[in-house]
Amino acid sequence: MEKPLTPALSILTAITGAAIMVGSVLAAALAFILPQAVEDAMTMILTSLSIVGFLLGLGLLWAGWPARQRLPSPLAYARQGWAVCLILIIGFAGVALLTPEEWHQRPIFAPLHLGLAALPAFLWLNLITLAAGRYRALTFRELIAAIGSGATSIAMALPVEIIGFVISAIGVALVALLLPGGAAEINRMGALVEQWRLVPPTDMEQMLEAIASPLVLVMLFLVFVVIAPLVEEVGKTLVMGVMGFWHRPGLTQAFLWGAACGLGFAIVESITNGANGLGEVGGWLGGMSIRALASAMHMLTSGIIGLGWGFFWRKRRWMLPLAYGIAMLFHALWNLNAVMSIGGMVIGTASSSLGFIFAAIGMGLTIMLALFAPLALIGIPAVLRAREAESTPSA
């Protein structure tokens, strides 16, 4: 059974929730009152994040309210929840198709953008909860804590990734200086950056001129394939170690905890990264469809780490670093397909056949991982549930 929070932690949780709500209201006011202070797309993104922050803060306030600690928290289980999410996704997409494209970067479009960022993640959550079974479902208190952990971990991951990018750039430049033609390539990139500072690029051909540099491709690999998976997988599941002090879940429920952490992270990332296609309905809906699959990936990798914590609490300590390693490897492979696709476009400008090979490999990897992630996300809790049932003696 879930243990109540201590009085001090309960009050701290409620205060944190109230503070997040106030900050979210102020951020939303900034988006409406000072629209010229930020770019148009950032106005809509800021509004979407403000809604997420307000709802998350409200959830923390509810979960931490001292008077509620004496009451049991209901289970986050709805047998037909997946159908509701699917209907809402179709409805939101239909409304988006009828929405003028010039509205895409306005705050009024934020609910649609947020809906198509969040609903697929909750669809996955409902499906894996059904696979796990009612009595292994998370309580709302646990779900709010897990989602909050994943959502707020981006604030920790972003500065670390920026630092990693800077260190990677310095390291790549130092290595390039030792290679033939390295100094000339660094000077060329420096001149290109200076040119862009005066006249920003306006088309893809100009962007490819920079990306075609081996220096840029190596940095993209280091940042997206090495640094990002390491930082993000560590950050979004930190709450798992703390939650174990209150409750020792079974392995199936530990997987659900981890997946819920990934859900929070995926929603925030979908809001920001999914905004790249704003201004063109087809491009935006296509991008949000890709983000729905990325949500499955984030929930799967976090669920694997949650499973590792489940084994850790059962004295099988070595399973936790193994789970982290598997999750980071899968995340790295997911990001690698994007780097290979970019590399394929770049190489294709010089050699169409070689560029096609790179792009084909990237596309094949994308399809394979995109099919595997949802199947594994739903299949793992089903297998764990069956094994737990076999190990439980019948009455």
N, C-alpha and C positions, 0 to 999 in steps of 0.2 A: 504493500500500500504506500502511496505517496505521503511523505512526511511533510508537515507544515513548515513554513519558513520560520526562522527565529524572529523574535520581535524586531531586532535591529535590522536584519536583512529585509524583513517585510517593509519596514518604513523606508529604507534606502531604495528598494524597488519602486515603491509608490512615488517617492520624490523624483526618482530618475524618469519615470513615466510622465509625471506632470511637467518636468523640465523639457522633455522631448516634445511634448504637445505644444508648449509655449513657443519653443524654437521653431517648430513646424508652421505655426500660425504666422509668426513674424516673417518666415521665409516666403510663405504664400503671399503675404501682404506685399513683400518686396517685388514679387513677380507681377502683381497687378498694378501697384502704385508707381513703380519705377521701371517700366518696361524698356526704357532706353538705356538703363544701366547695364544690361547684358544683351547678348545676341538673341535674336528671335527664338532660335531653337532652344537655347539655354533657358529661356523664360518658361517654355512648356515643360522641359525636363525638371526645372526647379519646382514647378507646380506639382508634377507627378511625385517627386521625392517628398514634397511637403505633405501630400496626402498619405504616403506610406509612413512617414514619421509620425503624423498625428494618430493614425490607427495603431501603430506599434506602441506609441506612448500611452494611448488609451488602454491597450491590452496590459501593459506593465502596471499601470495604475490600478486596473481591476485585479490583476494577479497579486499585487503586493498590498492591497488595502487590508489593514490589520483585521478588520471585522470579518473578512472573508476567510481568514486562515482557519477558522473553526468549521468552515463548510467544505464539503468535498468538491473537488473540481470535476465538472462533467467530462466525459470522454469525447474526443474529437473524432467521432465516427458517424458517418451518414451513408447508409447503404446505396442510396441513389445520388450521392453527391457528385460522382463522376458525370452522370447524365446532365445534372444541372450545370456543371462547368462547361460541358460540351455545347449545350444549347446556348449558354451565354457567350461562348467564344464565337459561335456562328452568328449570333445576333450582333455582337460588337463589330465583327468583320463586315457584316452587311451594312450597318450604320456608317462605318468608316468609308465604304465604297460610295455612299451617297453624300459624304461630307466634302465640301469644296476644299481643294488642295491648299488654297491660301490660308485655311484655318489650321493646318497641321502644326504650325509653329506658334500657335496662340494658347494661352492657358485653358481656354474652353475645350481644347482637344485632349487635355491631360487625362480625363477619366477613360477615354477610349484607349489611349496609349498605355495607361497603367493597367487597364483591364486585360489587354492582350499580352501584357508582360507577366501578369500575376496568375490569370486563370489557367493557362497550361500547366504551371507549376502545381497549382492546387488540384488539377486533374490528375497529375501523376501521384500526388500525395494520397488522394482518395483511392486510386487503384492499388497502391502498395499497402494501404491500410486494410482494404478488403482482402488482399492476399495474406496479410498477417493475421487477420481475425479480430473480432470485436474486443476480446479480452486482452489483446496485446496493443490496442490503440493507445495513443498518447492522451493524457488529459490536456485540457485547454491551457492549464498553467505551464505544463511541460512544453507544449507546442509554441506558446508565446515566447518562452525563454529561448528555445532552439532557433526560432525564426529571427528573434532579436539578435542572437549571437551571430548568425550568418549575415544579416543585413548590415550590422555595425562593423563587421570585420573588414569591410571594404575601406573604411576610414583608416584602418591600420595597414591594410595591404597596399593602398595607393602610394603613400610616401615611401614605403620600403621598395616598391617596384620602381619608383622614380630614381631612388638612390642606386638601385641595381642597374638601371639604364645608364646612369652617369658613369658608374664604375665600369660597366661593359664598354662604353664608348672610349673611356680612357685606356682600358686594356687592349681593345682592338686597335686603337691608334698606335700604341706603343709597339705592338707586334708588327703592324704594317710598316713602321719605320725601319724595321730590321729586314724587310723583304724588298726585292727589286721593284721599283716603281711605286712603292708604298707612299713615299713622301709626296710624289707628284699627285697621287690619287687624293691624299689628304688636302693638298692645296686646291685641287679641283672642286672638292666638296665644300671647302671653305668659301671659295669664290661663288659657288652656286647658292649657298646659304645667304651670302651677302647680297646677291642679286635678288633673291626671293624676299629679303627684308625690305627692299625698295619696291619691287614689283612682285607681289604674291603670284604663285602659279594659278592658272585658270583652266587647265585641261589635264587629262590623264597622261598625255604624252610627256608633258613637263614633269609630272610626278614620277613617271617611269625613268626619267633621266637620272633622278636621284636614287631611286630604289635599285636601279641597275648596278650601282656600285657594290662591289663585294663587301665593302665595309658595312654598308647598310644591311645587306642580307645576313651577315654574320651577327650583327647586333639584334636584328629581328629574331634570329634563332635563339640567341642567349636570353633575351627578355621574355619571349612568348613560350619557348619550349623548356627553358631551364628555370628561370627566376619566377615567372608567374605561377606555374603549378606548385612550386615549393612554398611560396609565400601564402597563396590563397588556401591551399589545403590545410596548412598549419593553423591559419587564422580563423577560418569559418567554423571549425569544430572544437575550439578551445573550451566551450562551455561543457562539453561532454565530460571532461575530467572533474568539473565542479558538481555537475548534476549527480554524479555517482555517489556523492556524500549523502544525498537525500534518499536515493533509491537505487537498488541493484537490479537493473532490468534483466530480463532474459535476452538471449541473443537476438531474437526477432525484434523485440522492442528496442534494443540498442541500435539495430539497423535503422529503425524508424526515427529515432532521435537524430542520428547522423543525417538522414535524408532531409529532415525538417530544417536542420542547420543549412544544408545546401539550398533549400527552397528560399530562405531569406536572402542569401547571397545572390541567387539566380534572378530574383525579382529586381533587385537594385541594378544588377548588371544589364538586365534586359531593358530597363528604362533608359539607361545611358547609351549602351551600344546599339540598341534597337532604334535610336533616334537618327541614325545615319541615313536612313531612307526617307526621312520626312520630306514632304513636298511633292511626292509622287506616289500615288496610292499603291500601284503594283509593286514598286520597289520596297515600300514600307511594309506591306503585308508579307512579301517574300522574306524580308529581313526578320520580321517577328516570328515567322514560321521556323526559321533557322534558330532563333532564340528559344523557341519552345523545345527543340531538340537539345540545345545547350543546357536548358534547365534540367532535362533528364540526366545529362552528363554530370552536372554539378551535384545533383541529388544522389546519383549513384556513387560518385567518388566519396562524398561525405558519408553516405550510408556504409560504405566499406570501412571507413575509419571508425564510424560508430560501432561496427561489428568488432573491429580491433579492440576498442575500449571494452566491449562486452567480454571478450576473452581475457583482457588485462585484469578486470575485476574478478575473474575466476582463476587467477594465479598463473595464467598462461601469458606471461609478460612479453614473450618474444613475438606474439601475434600482433601487437600494436605497431611496432616499427615495420613489420611485414605489410600490414594493412596500409600504413602511410605510403610505403614504397609502391604498392600496387595502384593506389589512388593517384599518386603523382605521375606514375608512368602512363596511366590511361589519359589523364588530363594533358600530359605532354604530347601524346600521340594525337589527341584531339586538336591541339593548337598547331601541331606540326603540319597538318593538312592545309591550314591557312597559309603558313609560310611557304609551303611547296607550291600552292596555287599562285601566290605572288611571284615566286621564283619562276614558275612556268610562263607567266605573262612577260616577265622581264627577259628571260632567255629567248622567248619566242620572237622578240624584236630583232634578235641577231640570228637565231637558228630556229626556224619554225618546227622542224622535226624534233629537236631536243626539247624545245619548249612544250610541245604537245605531250611528250613522254612525261615530263615533270607534272604538267597539269593533269594528265590521266592518272598518274599515281596518287596525286593529291585528291582527285575526285573519287577514286576507288577507295582510298582510306576514309574519306568522309562518309561515303555510303555505308561502308562496313561498320564504322563506329556509330553512325546514326541509327542503324538497325539494332545493333547490339545493346546500346545504352538503355532504351526503354524495356527491352526484353529482360535484361539482367536486373533492372530496377524492380520489376514486378516479380520476376522469377525467384530471386534470392530470398525475399521474405516468405514466399510460398514454400520453398524447400526447407527453410529454417523452421517454419511452423510445423511442417510434417515431421521433421526430426525431433522437435520438442515433444510432439504428441506421442511419438513412438517411445521416447525415453520416460514419459510420465506413466507410472503404473496405473492401470484401470482400477476403479473402485470395486 
